[in-house]
Amino acid sequence: MSEPTGAARRRGPFKVGDQVQLTDPKGRHYTFTLEAGKNFHTHKGSFPHDELIGAPEGSVVRTTGNVAYLALRPLLPDYVLSMPRGAAVVYPKDAGQILAFADIFPGARVVEAGVGSGSLSSFLLRAVGDQGMLHSYERRADFAQIAQENVERYFGGPHPAWQLTVGDLQDNLSDTDVDRVILDMLAPWECLDAVSKALVPGGILCCYVATTTQLSKTVESIREIGCFAEPQPWESMIRNWHVEGLAVRPDHRMIGHTGFLVTARRLADGVEPPMRRRRPAKGAYGEDYEGPGSGSGGSGDRG
């Protein structure tokens, strides 16, 4: 049985073509690709790549300036934060939430719109595996090119489960019996009709948006289309902790807001979503509301 795509690049001694992440004594990272006969240069001196080729992962190398660097392969979260960018990347904390709460499983058939720089595509491909399917749509050809190069650099070549289409999702979507749809775009509500036809009953739609106005319109549009269960919106934040003996405290900096996530389950055809029991706050759909179903002056208390 052959190894999954990219697995051989994740274990064993360092080889020519492997990516290496060096960590200096201050915790700073430097990533490069191993090439025979080349030298790695830093303001603290240099060392030959050949010193790492054939060495086990987790080795320590010293530069000509006698500074020690820890050598490891970059984890996927490290890789996506350091790779060349066309568009902003989906941060690892959000990618992890998408994999978990959109329930991305081995063999899943997944459609993704808004490839950006290929960050989320890399996470999704690792999750669906060689027997799954990821069809990614990207409007901009330059972003698609950067994403393709980033994904192939990580996996060591083309991934057999990946198809990349340049164009708008709503104009090009031909996939059927899709298990999951991930929309990372400015106006995901514009694609709801198309993706609802592609998703299987019980399938999951996951939208990634940046602002509260986008969040509001996305959630209300999912409710209005009528073929999804009640959408679930949320965001996540990460705060590291400083631990040094008895000095245990939260770090002064944290990874705060990067985006909002919304998930919703596809209902069976012809089924109406159950009536919402939650009563909205007074004025939630008042005169200032301009979202889906607002008509010409809001719809008052609804639900």
Residue pairs with C-beta under 8 A, 6 or more apart in sequence:
4 129
4 130
5 125
5 130
5 155
5 156
5 157
5 159
5 160
5 161
6 126
6 154
6 155
6 156
6 159
8 156
9 18
9 73
9 155
9 156
10 73
11 57
12 57
13 54
13 55
13 56
13 57
14 20
14 34
14 52
14 53
14 54
14 55
14 56
14 57
14 59
14 71
14 73
15 34
15 53
15 54
16 34
16 35
16 36
16 53
17 33
17 34
17 35
17 156
18 33
18 34
18 73
19 31
19 32
19 33
19 34
19 73
19 74
19 79
19 153
20 31
20 32
20 33
20 34
20 52
20 71
20 72
20 73
20 74
21 29
21 30
21 31
21 71
21 72
21 73
21 74
21 78
22 29
22 30
22 31
22 32
22 40
22 61
22 69
22 70
22 71
23 29
23 69
23 70
23 72
24 30
24 42
24 44
24 67
24 69
25 67
25 68
29 74
29 78
29 82
30 40
30 42
30 69
31 74
31 78
31 79
31 82
32 40
34 49
34 52
34 53
35 49
36 49
36 50
36 53
37 48
37 49
37 50
38 48
38 49
39 46
39 47
39 48
39 49
40 46
40 47
40 48
40 49
42 63
42 67
44 63
44 65
44 67
45 63
45 64
45 65
45 66
45 67
46 63
46 64
47 61
47 62
47 63
47 64
51 61
52 59
52 61
52 71
55 71
57 71
57 72
57 73
58 70
58 71
58 72
59 70
59 71
60 68
60 69
60 70
60 71
61 68
61 69
61 71
62 68
62 69
63 69
74 82
76 92
76 122
76 123
76 126
76 154
77 92
77 95
79 122
79 154
80 89
80 90
80 92
80 95
80 117
80 118
80 119
80 122
80 123
80 150
81 89
81 91
81 92
83 89
83 117
83 118
83 119
83 150
83 153
83 154
84 117
84 146
84 149
84 150
85 116
85 117
85 146
86 116
86 117
86 140
86 142
86 143
86 145
86 146
86 147
87 116
87 117
87 140
87 143
88 116
88 117
89 116
89 117
89 119
89 120
90 98
90 116
90 119
90 120
90 123
90 184
90 208
90 259
91 119
91 255
91 258
91 259
92 123
93 236
93 237
93 238
93 255
93 258
94 208
94 236
94 258
94 259
94 261
95 119
95 120
95 123
96 123
97 236
97 261
98 104
98 120
98 123
98 182
98 206
98 208
98 261
99 123
99 124
99 127
101 206
101 232
101 261
101 263
102 180
102 182
102 204
102 206
102 263
103 180
103 204
104 110
104 124
104 127
104 128
104 180
105 127
105 128
105 179
106 127
106 128
106 129
106 131
106 132
107 128
107 129
107 131
107 132
108 127
108 128
108 132
108 133
108 179
108 180
109 128
109 132
109 133
109 175
109 177
109 178
109 179
109 180
110 124
110 128
110 132
110 133
110 134
110 135
110 178
110 179
110 180
110 181
110 182
111 134
111 135
111 136
111 137
111 169
111 173
111 175
111 178
111 180
111 181
111 182
111 195
111 198
112 120
112 121
112 124
112 134
112 135
112 136
112 137
112 181
112 182
112 183
112 184
113 136
113 137
113 138
113 169
113 181
113 182
113 183
113 184
113 185
113 188
113 191
114 137
114 138
114 183
114 184
114 185
114 208
115 121
115 136
115 137
115 138
115 143
115 144
115 147
115 164
116 138
116 143
116 147
116 184
117 143
117 146
117 147
117 150
118 146
118 147
118 148
118 149
118 150
118 151
119 150
120 182
120 184
121 134
121 136
121 147
121 151
121 162
122 150
122 151
122 154
122 155
124 134
124 182
125 134
125 151
125 155
125 159
125 161
125 162
128 134
128 161
129 161
130 159
130 160
130 161
131 161
132 161
133 161
133 163
134 159
134 161
134 162
134 163
135 163
135 165
135 175
136 147
136 162
136 163
136 164
136 165
137 165
137 166
137 167
137 168
137 169
137 172
137 173
138 144
138 147
138 164
138 165
138 166
139 166
139 167
139 168
140 166
141 166
144 164
144 166
147 164
148 164
151 159
151 162
152 158
152 159
165 172
169 183
169 185
169 191
169 194
169 195
170 190
170 191
170 193
170 194
173 191
173 194
173 195
173 198
175 198
176 198
177 198
177 200
178 195
178 198
178 199
178 200
178 203
179 199
179 200
179 203
179 204
180 199
180 203
180 204
180 205
180 206
181 195
181 198
181 199
181 203
181 204
181 205
181 206
182 206
182 207
182 208
183 191
183 195
183 205
183 206
183 207
183 208
184 207
184 208
185 191
186 214
187 214
188 207
188 209
188 214
188 218
189 217
189 218
189 221
189 222
189 292
192 205
192 221
192 222
192 225
193 225
195 205
196 205
196 225
196 227
196 228
196 266
199 205
199 266
200 266
201 266
201 267
201 268
201 269
202 265
202 266
203 265
203 266
204 263
204 264
204 265
204 266
205 222
205 228
205 262
205 263
205 264
205 265
205 266
206 261
206 262
206 263
207 218
207 261
207 262
207 263
208 259
208 260
208 261
209 215
209 218
209 259
209 260
209 262
210 259
210 260
211 260
212 260
214 260
215 233
215 260
215 262
216 291
217 291
217 292
218 231
218 233
218 262
219 231
219 233
219 262
220 291
220 292
220 293
221 291
221 292
222 228
222 231
222 262
222 264
223 230
223 231
223 273
223 292
224 292
224 293
226 272
226 273
227 266
227 267
227 269
227 271
227 273
228 264
228 265
228 266
228 267
228 273
229 264
229 265
229 267
229 273
229 274
230 264
230 273
230 276
231 262
231 263
231 264
232 262
232 263
232 264
233 260
233 261
233 262
234 260
234 261
235 257
235 258
235 259
235 260
235 261
236 261
237 254
237 255
237 256
237 257
238 254
238 255
239 250
239 251
239 254
239 255
240 250
240 251
240 254
241 248
241 249
241 250
241 251
242 248
242 249
242 250
242 251
267 273
276 303
278 303
279 301
279 303
280 301
280 302
280 303
282 301
284 301
285 294
285 298
285 299
285 300
285 301
285 302
286 298
286 300
287 297
287 298
288 298
289 298
289 299
293 299
293 302
